[in-house]
């Protein structure tokens, strides 16, 4: 099964919860795919095309007696040929445009299986009769200059300050020079696990886009939820492709009582948090694979220094959480945090 996840500027897709590099997929791999939606199949082929140096256009549509589309074919944009009447006219006032259609036969065809309620690949042709575009130039084509829906949503939803959207409620119970202790209220979070990579950045992108699909209506109620902040990524104690990162989004207070259940293919979980104390260290810039562990170690060092000799203790220093408050397009005044759970400050944490 293929799970459609739009990873911008990525050459990977997620299949059965695993990262798979598109350029390593064989013809048999692709012919064995199925999709829950027609647009997921199209999205996959567009991503495949970008990674392999060509552009896609839509072609054949077959409908059943009820008018429902049951077969689609997606082509290389160099399929077919220009009608000869356009080439032989002698009364043209403008020069001919460059001939781009040269009967390339590369394509992907899908058919809707009514028993399985899935779109299945029925034909895939990998060969092209023309030179493919290099990876250094493919992004210049108009088809690949757009923004993802998730990027647009972030632009629409995240305003000039990080506090313009809903966030979990807390009170600060201790403040030091380089960290603070917060007492968070009970809250609900939607969580997406991400495995198959040891990259914090890639795992966060993958998890966020699944969460984005959920809040945009990929749930059993087709409800749309407000985007919230921060986006949390739980860093596992052992970094390898075999372990899972957890990416979480706070559930809007309007849905805290009973959030809608996600569509099964997203593989999301609802988490209910009890009241808890969290040690927080802020840092600016972008949270990246090469700087998050340094920030974590700095927080641990500060906690060991300030909490020595008290009854307060860190619950787990083998894993930690990165909280991000800003959209990816924002380059200045970014706010990120490292979170570690602590206990012993009060009776309720």
C-alpha positions as a Python dict, from the first residue, in 0.01 Angstrom:
ca = {
    (1, 'X'): (0, 0, 0),
    (2, 'X'): (118, 348, -84),
    (3, 'X'): (57, 634, 161),
    (4, 'X'): (60, 969, -16),
    (5, 'X'): (289, 1211, 166),
    (6, 'X'): (401, 1530, -6),
    (7, 'X'): (764, 1581, 89),
    (8, 'X'): (880, 1899, -72),
    (9, 'X'): (1229, 1884, -230),
    (10, 'X'): (1250, 1515, -143),
    (11, 'X'): (1315, 1207, -358),
    (12, 'X'): (1145, 972, -111),
    (13, 'X'): (791, 844, -62),
    (14, 'X'): (637, 652, 224),
    (15, 'X'): (509, 300, 151),
    (16, 'X'): (364, 92, 436),
    (17, 'X'): (525, 330, 686),
    (18, 'X'): (875, 302, 531),
    (19, 'X'): (1080, 561, 346),
    (20, 'X'): (1156, 442, -6),
    (21, 'X'): (1378, 636, -247),
    (22, 'X'): (1195, 671, -577),
    (23, 'X'): (1508, 611, -783),
    (24, 'X'): (1550, 268, -622),
    (25, 'X'): (1198, 151, -713),
    (26, 'X'): (1179, -118, -981),
    (27, 'X'): (909, -167, -1243),
    (28, 'X'): (770, -451, -1031),
    (29, 'X'): (759, -222, -725),
    (30, 'X'): (555, 38, -911),
    (31, 'X'): (325, -212, -1082),
    (32, 'X'): (243, -349, -736),
    (33, 'X'): (126, -14, -594),
    (34, 'X'): (-230, 79, -507),
    (35, 'X'): (-376, 407, -387),
    (36, 'X'): (-677, 518, -185),
    (37, 'X'): (-738, 818, -412),
    (38, 'X'): (-683, 900, -778),
    (39, 'X'): (-498, 1220, -689),
    (40, 'X'): (-254, 1018, -475),
    (41, 'X'): (-160, 812, -781),
    (42, 'X'): (-114, 1129, -984),
    (43, 'X'): (91, 1285, -704),
    (44, 'X'): (316, 980, -692),
    (45, 'X'): (376, 984, -1069),
    (46, 'X'): (451, 1358, -1062),
    (47, 'X'): (710, 1297, -789),
    (48, 'X'): (851, 1001, -985),
    (49, 'X'): (871, 1219, -1296),
    (50, 'X'): (1052, 1499, -1115),
    (51, 'X'): (1308, 1256, -975),
    (52, 'X'): (1364, 1104, -1320),
    (53, 'X'): (1374, 1418, -1534),
    (54, 'X'): (1042, 1458, -1714),
    (55, 'X'): (702, 1627, -1678),
    (56, 'X'): (361, 1461, -1652),
    (57, 'X'): (26, 1540, -1815),
    (58, 'X'): (-311, 1372, -1780),
    (59, 'X'): (-460, 1175, -2068),
    (60, 'X'): (-728, 904, -2093),
    (61, 'X'): (-1039, 909, -1876),
    (62, 'X'): (-1277, 612, -1872),
    (63, 'X'): (-1611, 632, -1692),
    (64, 'X'): (-1860, 363, -1597),
    (65, 'X'): (-2232, 377, -1674),
    (66, 'X'): (-2285, 590, -1363),
    (67, 'X'): (-2040, 850, -1487),
    (68, 'X'): (-1778, 765, -1224),
    (69, 'X'): (-1415, 769, -1337),
    (70, 'X'): (-1272, 416, -1323),
    (71, 'X'): (-954, 446, -1534),
    (72, 'X'): (-694, 721, -1567),
    (73, 'X'): (-371, 739, -1762),
    (74, 'X'): (-88, 981, -1692),
    (75, 'X'): (169, 1046, -1966),
    (76, 'X'): (509, 1195, -2022),
    (77, 'X'): (439, 1543, -2160),
    (78, 'X'): (625, 1446, -2478),
    (79, 'X'): (369, 1178, -2565),
    (80, 'X'): (164, 1210, -2885),
    (81, 'X'): (247, 1445, -3170),
    (82, 'X'): (141, 1784, -3299),
    (83, 'X'): (-145, 1780, -3549),
    (84, 'X'): (0, 1806, -3899),
    (85, 'X'): (-244, 2081, -3995),
    (86, 'X'): (-59, 2314, -3762),
    (87, 'X'): (271, 2234, -3932),
    (88, 'X'): (158, 2264, -4296),
    (89, 'X'): (-39, 2590, -4283),
    (90, 'X'): (110, 2849, -4517),
    (91, 'X'): (-85, 3145, -4385),
    (92, 'X'): (71, 3146, -4038),
    (93, 'X'): (163, 3490, -3904),
    (94, 'X'): (386, 3357, -3628),
    (95, 'X'): (675, 3114, -3634),
    (96, 'X'): (610, 2758, -3521),
    (97, 'X'): (676, 2683, -3161),
    (98, 'X'): (933, 2414, -3088),
    (99, 'X'): (790, 2066, -3142),
    (100, 'X'): (784, 1895, -2802),
    (101, 'X'): (550, 1598, -2858),
    (102, 'X'): (746, 1312, -3013),
    (103, 'X'): (536, 1002, -2934),
    (104, 'X'): (705, 913, -2605),
    (105, 'X'): (527, 605, -2468),
    (106, 'X'): (618, 640, -2097),
    (107, 'X'): (302, 633, -1886),
    (108, 'X'): (125, 515, -1571),
    (109, 'X'): (-230, 378, -1594),
    (110, 'X'): (-454, 312, -1293),
    (111, 'X'): (-793, 144, -1258),
    (112, 'X'): (-1043, 160, -973),
    (113, 'X'): (-1094, -184, -817),
    (114, 'X'): (-1449, -177, -680),
    (115, 'X'): (-1396, -484, -461),
    (116, 'X'): (-1087, -344, -287),
    (117, 'X'): (-1201, 21, -312),
    (118, 'X'): (-849, 107, -427),
    (119, 'X'): (-686, 253, -738),
    (120, 'X'): (-443, -11, -868),
    (121, 'X'): (-164, 28, -1122),
    (122, 'X'): (-254, -171, -1436),
    (123, 'X'): (18, -51, -1673),
    (124, 'X'): (353, 120, -1631),
    (125, 'X'): (599, 203, -1909),
    (126, 'X'): (936, 325, -1789),
    (127, 'X'): (1117, 389, -2121),
    (128, 'X'): (1139, 729, -2292),
    (129, 'X'): (1243, 805, -2650),
    (130, 'X'): (1412, 1133, -2562),
    (131, 'X'): (1681, 1271, -2334),
    (132, 'X'): (1569, 1329, -1977),
    (133, 'X'): (1623, 1654, -1789),
    (134, 'X'): (1906, 1674, -1538),
    (135, 'X'): (1828, 1707, -1168),
    (136, 'X'): (2000, 2048, -1164),
    (137, 'X'): (1748, 2190, -1414),
    (138, 'X'): (1422, 2002, -1353),
    (139, 'X'): (1307, 2250, -1089),
    (140, 'X'): (1304, 2529, -1351),
    (141, 'X'): (1003, 2378, -1530),
    (142, 'X'): (673, 2550, -1456),
    (143, 'X'): (514, 2227, -1335),
    (144, 'X'): (762, 2208, -1046),
    (145, 'X'): (756, 2569, -926),
    (146, 'X'): (442, 2543, -714),
    (147, 'X'): (396, 2537, -337),
    (148, 'X'): (253, 2241, -149),
    (149, 'X'): (-87, 2271, 20),
    (150, 'X'): (90, 2241, 355),
    (151, 'X'): (314, 2539, 275),
    (152, 'X'): (10, 2744, 176),
    (153, 'X'): (-168, 2645, 496),
    (154, 'X'): (129, 2754, 704),
    (155, 'X'): (140, 3090, 527),
    (156, 'X'): (-232, 3142, 581),
    (157, 'X'): (-232, 3028, 941),
    (158, 'X'): (94, 3136, 1100),
    (159, 'X'): (95, 3512, 1142),
    (160, 'X'): (363, 3759, 1234),
    (161, 'X'): (391, 3637, 1592),
    (162, 'X'): (412, 3286, 1726),
    (163, 'X'): (122, 3356, 1959),
    (164, 'X'): (-133, 3429, 1686),
    (165, 'X'): (-249, 3065, 1688),
    (166, 'X'): (-364, 2831, 1963),
    (167, 'X'): (-108, 2662, 2188),
    (168, 'X'): (-130, 2440, 2496),
    (169, 'X'): (-183, 2627, 2824),
    (170, 'X'): (87, 2640, 3092),
    (171, 'X'): (223, 2844, 3379),
    (172, 'X'): (592, 2914, 3446),
    (173, 'X'): (689, 2790, 3791),
    (174, 'X'): (1066, 2858, 3777),
    (175, 'X'): (1280, 3083, 3560),
    (176, 'X'): (1658, 3072, 3519),
    (177, 'X'): (1890, 3254, 3283),
    (178, 'X'): (1894, 2987, 3013),
    (179, 'X'): (1584, 2774, 3083),
    (180, 'X'): (1248, 2769, 3257),
    (181, 'X'): (1019, 2509, 3413),
    (182, 'X'): (659, 2506, 3290),
    (183, 'X'): (355, 2331, 3432),
    (184, 'X'): (136, 2223, 3139),
    (185, 'X'): (-234, 2155, 3178),
    (186, 'X'): (-399, 1836, 3061),
    (187, 'X'): (-423, 1833, 2683),
    (188, 'X'): (-483, 1617, 2375),
    (189, 'X'): (-237, 1568, 2090),
    (190, 'X'): (-247, 1390, 1754),
    (191, 'X'): (70, 1189, 1695),
    (192, 'X'): (234, 1048, 1381),
    (193, 'X'): (521, 802, 1408),
    (194, 'X'): (791, 815, 1145),
    (195, 'X'): (1049, 541, 1087),
    (196, 'X'): (1287, 438, 812),
    (197, 'X'): (1520, 735, 853),
    (198, 'X'): (1757, 867, 1120),
    (199, 'X'): (1693, 1228, 1019),
    (200, 'X'): (1506, 1459, 1255),
    (201, 'X'): (1432, 1702, 972),
    (202, 'X'): (1292, 1443, 732),
    (203, 'X'): (1090, 1271, 1003),
    (204, 'X'): (937, 1603, 1107),
    (205, 'X'): (838, 1686, 749),
    (206, 'X'): (683, 1345, 697),
    (207, 'X'): (492, 1350, 1024),
    (208, 'X'): (372, 1707, 979),
    (209, 'X'): (229, 1641, 634),
    (210, 'X'): (28, 1346, 765),
    (211, 'X'): (-99, 1564, 1049),
    (212, 'X'): (-179, 1839, 800),
    (213, 'X'): (-393, 1601, 594),
    (214, 'X'): (-580, 1511, 913),
    (215, 'X'): (-663, 1870, 1012),
    (216, 'X'): (-764, 1953, 653),
    (217, 'X'): (-1038, 1689, 659),
    (218, 'X'): (-876, 1344, 630),
    (219, 'X'): (-1078, 1220, 925),
    (220, 'X'): (-1398, 1022, 964),
    (221, 'X'): (-1603, 1340, 1024),
    (222, 'X'): (-1437, 1529, 736),
    (223, 'X'): (-1386, 1805, 995),
    (224, 'X'): (-1135, 2083, 947),
    (225, 'X'): (-930, 2168, 1253),
    (226, 'X'): (-730, 2483, 1320),
    (227, 'X'): (-353, 2453, 1287),
    (228, 'X'): (-179, 2493, 1622),
    (229, 'X'): (169, 2543, 1761),
    (230, 'X'): (415, 2411, 1847),
    (231, 'X'): (486, 2108, 1632),
    (232, 'X'): (666, 1859, 1856),
    (233, 'X'): (917, 1597, 1744),
    (234, 'X'): (1019, 1337, 2000),
    (235, 'X'): (1381, 1236, 1942),
    (236, 'X'): (1432, 864, 2024),
    (237, 'X'): (1703, 750, 2263),
    (238, 'X'): (1879, 550, 1989),
    (239, 'X'): (1914, 719, 1651),
    (240, 'X'): (1885, 468, 1367),
    (241, 'X'): (1658, 387, 1075),
    (242, 'X'): (1498, 110, 1282),
    (243, 'X'): (1349, 337, 1551),
    (244, 'X'): (1059, 578, 1527),
    (245, 'X'): (1033, 951, 1577),
    (246, 'X'): (701, 1086, 1704),
    (247, 'X'): (564, 1409, 1557),
    (248, 'X'): (276, 1569, 1748),
    (249, 'X'): (27, 1848, 1694),
    (250, 'X'): (-179, 2003, 1973),
    (251, 'X'): (-554, 1951, 1928),
    (252, 'X'): (-748, 2276, 1906),
    (253, 'X'): (-948, 2341, 2228),
    (254, 'X'): (-1271, 2319, 2027),
    (255, 'X'): (-1198, 1947, 1975),
    (256, 'X'): (-1020, 1868, 2304),
    (257, 'X'): (-1315, 1666, 2437),
    (258, 'X'): (-1344, 1427, 2146),
    (259, 'X'): (-1125, 1490, 1840),
    (260, 'X'): (-1243, 1329, 1515),
    (261, 'X'): (-1087, 993, 1434),
    (262, 'X'): (-827, 1005, 1157),
    (263, 'X'): (-854, 814, 831),
    (264, 'X'): (-689, 472, 880),
    (265, 'X'): (-425, 514, 610),
    (266, 'X'): (-270, 810, 797),
    (267, 'X'): (-187, 583, 1095),
    (268, 'X'): (-227, 859, 1356),
    (269, 'X'): (-279, 817, 1730),
    (270, 'X'): (-461, 1032, 1982),
    (271, 'X'): (-259, 1102, 2299),
    (272, 'X'): (-406, 1247, 2617),
    (273, 'X'): (-146, 1419, 2837),
    (274, 'X'): (-182, 1454, 3209),
    (275, 'X'): (-60, 1763, 3393),
    (276, 'X'): (320, 1762, 3374),
    (277, 'X'): (628, 1973, 3431),
    (278, 'X'): (864, 2037, 3143),
    (279, 'X'): (1207, 2201, 3140),
    (280, 'X'): (1239, 2429, 2836),
    (281, 'X'): (1539, 2586, 2666),
    (282, 'X'): (1478, 2828, 2377),
    (283, 'X'): (1698, 2867, 2071),
    (284, 'X'): (1661, 3059, 1745),
    (285, 'X'): (1729, 2986, 1380),
    (286, 'X'): (1622, 2659, 1222),
    (287, 'X'): (1611, 2333, 1418),
    (288, 'X'): (1833, 2097, 1222),
    (289, 'X'): (1996, 1756, 1250),
    (290, 'X'): (2332, 1916, 1325),
    (291, 'X'): (2225, 2151, 1609),
    (292, 'X'): (1943, 1994, 1810),
    (293, 'X'): (2164, 1758, 2011),
    (294, 'X'): (2390, 2047, 2114),
    (295, 'X'): (2085, 2236, 2247),
    (296, 'X'): (1968, 1924, 2432),
    (297, 'X'): (2308, 1877, 2597),
    (298, 'X'): (2311, 2245, 2701),
    (299, 'X'): (1971, 2204, 2869),
    (300, 'X'): (2084, 1889, 3052),
    (301, 'X'): (2397, 2070, 3171),
    (302, 'X'): (2193, 2365, 3301),
    (303, 'X'): (1948, 2138, 3479),
    (304, 'X'): (2228, 1942, 3646),
    (305, 'X'): (2381, 2270, 3764),
    (306, 'X'): (2065, 2435, 3898),
    (307, 'X'): (1881, 2131, 4031),
    (308, 'X'): (2172, 1968, 4210),
    (309, 'X'): (2082, 1904, 4574),
    (310, 'X'): (1707, 1944, 4520),
    (311, 'X'): (1434, 1682, 4501),
    (312, 'X'): (1368, 1768, 4139),
    (313, 'X'): (1479, 1514, 3883),
    (314, 'X'): (1486, 1470, 3509),
    (315, 'X'): (1255, 1183, 3418),
    (316, 'X'): (1444, 1073, 3108),
    (317, 'X'): (1762, 1216, 2956),
    (318, 'X'): (1797, 949, 2689),
    (319, 'X'): (1530, 1113, 2472),
    (320, 'X'): (1394, 1464, 2434),
    (321, 'X'): (1150, 1677, 2233),
    (322, 'X'): (1204, 1962, 1988),
    (323, 'X'): (922, 2219, 1971),
    (324, 'X'): (895, 2438, 1658),
    (325, 'X'): (664, 2740, 1646),
    (326, 'X'): (724, 2893, 1303),
    (327, 'X'): (641, 2815, 943),
    (328, 'X'): (934, 2699, 730),
    (329, 'X'): (923, 3012, 511),
    (330, 'X'): (996, 3243, 806),
    (331, 'X'): (1368, 3316, 814),
    (332, 'X'): (1394, 3565, 1101),
    (333, 'X'): (1291, 3572, 1468),
    (334, 'X'): (1232, 3199, 1469),
    (335, 'X'): (1147, 3031, 1801),
    (336, 'X'): (1239, 2671, 1884),
    (337, 'X'): (1260, 2490, 2216),
    (338, 'X'): (1410, 2177, 2369),
    (339, 'X'): (1178, 1999, 2612),
    (340, 'X'): (1268, 1751, 2887),
    (341, 'X'): (1015, 1614, 3135),
    (342, 'X'): (1105, 1678, 3499),
    (343, 'X'): (936, 1590, 3828),
    (344, 'X'): (950, 1692, 4194),
    (345, 'X'): (862, 2062, 4170),
    (346, 'X'): (504, 2026, 4292),
    (347, 'X'): (266, 1754, 4394),
    (348, 'X'): (92, 1769, 4055),
    (349, 'X'): (408, 1708, 3851),
}
